[in-house]
Amino acid sequence: MRIGELAARAGTTTRTLRYYESRGLLPARRGGNGYRTYDEDDLKLLRQIRTLQDFGFDLEETRPFVECLRAGHPEGDSCPASLVVYRRKLGELDTLIEQLTSVRAQVAAQLTRAEAVAPGGPEPKCELGGHG
C-alpha cells in the first residue's frame, strides 16, 4: 500500500509516517515507481507505536517494541528490551501516583480545614474581582 492508504488505515498523517521513517521506526521501502510502499506488518508497527504513545510512552521508548515486532515476535513486547521499558514506565507511573496521592491528601486537608473555619466565621471579603 502507499503512504496515504497506510496513514488512513493507521489513523495518522503522512507527515507523521515520514517522521517515523526518518527516525528509523518505519522502513523506507520504495517501489519501482519511486513511491513508498508498505504492508500489513508496517500497519502493525504503527498500531504498536500508537498504543504505546496512548499509554504515555515517548516515541523513542517505542523503539524496542518495534524492533521486537521486526524480529518476528507477534506482540512486540516479549523481548528483553521491551520488558525493560515496561518496567521503567511502571516505575515512573508508580512515582506519579505517589505524588498525586500526596497532593490529593494535602488538598483534602486544606478543604477540611477551610470547611471547619467557614460555618461560624464572618463572611470573607473577596478582593479578586476588584469589588469590595
Stockholm file with secondary structure:
# STOCKHOLM 1.0

chainA/1-132         MRIGELAARAGTTTRTLRYYESRGLLPARRGGNGYRTYDEDDLKLLRQIRTLQDFGFDLEETRPFVECLRAGHPEGDSCPASLVVYRRKLGELDTLIEQLTSVRAQVAAQLTRAEAVAPGGPEPKCELGGHG
#=GR chainA/1-132 SS CCHHHHHHHHTSCHHHHHHHHHTTSSCCCBCTTSCBCCCHHHHHHHHHHHHHHHTTCCGGGGHHHHHHHHTTCSSSCCSHHHHHHHHHHHHHHHHHHHHHHHHHHHHHHHHHHHHHHTTTSCCCCCCTTSCC
#=GC SS_cons         CCHHHHHHHHTSCHHHHHHHHHTTSSCCCBCTTSCBCCCHHHHHHHHHHHHHHHTTCCGGGGHHHHHHHHTTCSSSCCSHHHHHHHHHHHHHHHHHHHHHHHHHHHHHHHHHHHHHHTTTSCCCCCCTTSCC
//
